[in-house]
Amino acid sequence: MLDESLRYLIVFTGAITIAWLFFISPLRSMMLIVAFQKVIDIFWFIQVNIGSFRFSIQRLVYSLVPIIGLLVIFYEKSKKNIPLRMPSISLLMIAFATLFLLALFRSPATGEIYTEGIERFVKLISGFTMFGIGWYYLDSEQKYDQFAKFFVFTYLIAFAGVILQLTGIFKMEYIGVAQQTASTTGAEELFGTESTARYAGFYNDGGTQAMYLFTAIPLCLYFIYKNEHRKWLYQLMFLVCLSGLILSFVRGSWLTVILILFGWMFINKEFGKITLIVSAGVTMIVAGTIIGQFFQGFFRDIFLSIEAGKLVGISGKAVRIEIIQEAFEKLPFFAKLFGEGMGANSLAISEVTGNLFESAETDFYAYMYDLGLVGWLLYYGIPTISLLSVWRNIQRCKPEIFGQALNLKYKVSFAMLIGSFFAYFGSGSKWVSFTFPLYFLLGFALKPPEFYLMKRLEEAENILYVNPKLKPQYV
């Protein structure tokens, strides 16, 4: 374990650094929090006691982001003149957050279940806040590229932890920190071992490490497709990201990235690649090759579910989902519309299993029961309407007029939104490792391409005003 004095030094140094960044530039500091979130999250286990309060860098950031973020948004709104109204998606966010808060007040749960509901609400607001931050900060293509480079290359820090764990050079257990590393991946059947391990690196579990890749992978593709200077660096980072994903051995993360990659190929009209990959995958699985055997073992629950015609396995999740479905069908009409209150789904599961605290591990069914069909529709309305809006901007952003780079920026958000539907089936609302960058980049992608064209012209006029000799370059 770390010495107590060292823990105090780390926590307060981090807190002072973040406070200093906010003092210099609140908006830019929020961008840096998203870009370096994977670094902030490394300190999840370093906590100190201040009276009865457990204080950490991570808790500081995620507790204060909703408050500070909203203040920053109101300040920027009064200072910046963006000739656009914020999209209707913000109204959906406000409506869902309001319904969530009302569900907390109506919650029949107490203790740990109620506390988790409060934590989820804070994380939910934090993510939604990032949409407003992205709306005001990402007002130029240059700022987008700067953020994207920060995000891509800082993953090397997270990946270093994965490699240290993989090689046995360093493990979190060496300093007395427990991790969720055990995994039944299907690989043990091929190699005759009892179990395999998830490589979480510096984090609590492999899923946390992999969530940063939901953003890093499409950003790597963005730089590769637009032929960025030193393109080979981004090709190398793409391979690094895929390696980190594979070593996480988390099925949900693999499936999310697969959807993101298919979304990217679909929006880029690479139908030949999609056909080739699907055909090769099906062939290997049917033929029973080593890769096919691994996938059949790794995704055993999915194959069993297809065969049975219903959800089975999935680490017990299928049983909890079935309990929620049956309980929901018995609810009165009004409760089906507006839910039973936050945490009610956990109580419904507990009545059957007898356990004190049960998590549905799926927002899809938990919100349907807790928030009703109205809340469920609002929750899924956010990514659905966002996806349609981004799609519309992609159609308007003709590469021959606005440039390939801007068109690809919209496609990054499109691919991430495709992946978000699966992530939200899990516990996406509390995965700030994904929601922060997802909503932050939406602040860019929901602005029409004409806005960025006008920004280019404004920047060109400013340069011409300062140095008229540069005029031939813009003729």
Number of C-alpha atoms within 10 A of each C-alpha: 11 10 8 13 9 10 18 17 13 17 20 15 13 18 16 12 12 19 13 13 16 16 10 10 11 22 20 14 17 24 22 16 18 23 24 19 21 23 17 16 20 19 19 15 17 20 19 19 11 8 7 6 9 11 17 22 25 21 16 14 19 17 16 13 22 20 14 17 23 19 14 21 22 11 13 19 14 8 9 9 9 13 7 9 7 16 14 11 19 15 12 18 21 14 15 24 20 14 19 24 17 14 23 21 12 16 19 15 18 12 8 12 21 18 14 16 20 16 13 17 19 19 22 23 23 26 28 22 25 28 28 25 25 25 24 22 21 23 17 16 16 10 13 17 17 11 18 20 16 16 24 23 17 16 23 16 15 22 22 14 22 26 18 16 18 17 9 9 9 16 21 19 10 9 10 10 15 14 18 14 16 14 18 16 21 20 22 17 15 12 10 8 10 9 14 17 18 23 33 29 29 29 24 20 19 28 23 22 28 30 24 24 25 29 26 25 24 27 26 26 20 24 23 18 13 16 14 13 10 10 14 13 14 23 15 12 19 21 13 16 23 18 14 27 26 17 20 26 26 21 15 17 24 19 15 21 27 14 21 26 20 20 23 23 17 17 17 11 11 12 13 10 13 16 11 10 13 11 11 12 15 12 13 16 16 12 12 14 12 13 15 17 20 19 19 19 19 20 17 17 17 17 16 16 15 11 11 10 9 11 18 21 13 15 8 11 16 18 17 23 21 16 19 22 16 11 14 21 11 10 14 10 11 11 17 19 18 20 28 23 24 27 30 24 30 23 21 19 23 17 12 10 14 10 11 12 14 18 16 24 18 18 20 21 22 27 26 24 31 29 31 24 18 16 24 22 16 19 24 17 16 18 21 17 14 21 21 14 18 23 19 14 20 22 12 15 20 14 14 8 10 15 14 15 18 21 22 24 22 27 27 26 31 28 24 30 25 21 23 24 17 19 25 18 17 19 16 20 20 21 19 20 23 23 26 25 27 24 26 26 27 26 23 28 28 23 21 18 22 13 14 17 16 11 14 14 12 12 12 15 15 12 14 16 12 9 10 11 10 13 13 8 8 9 5
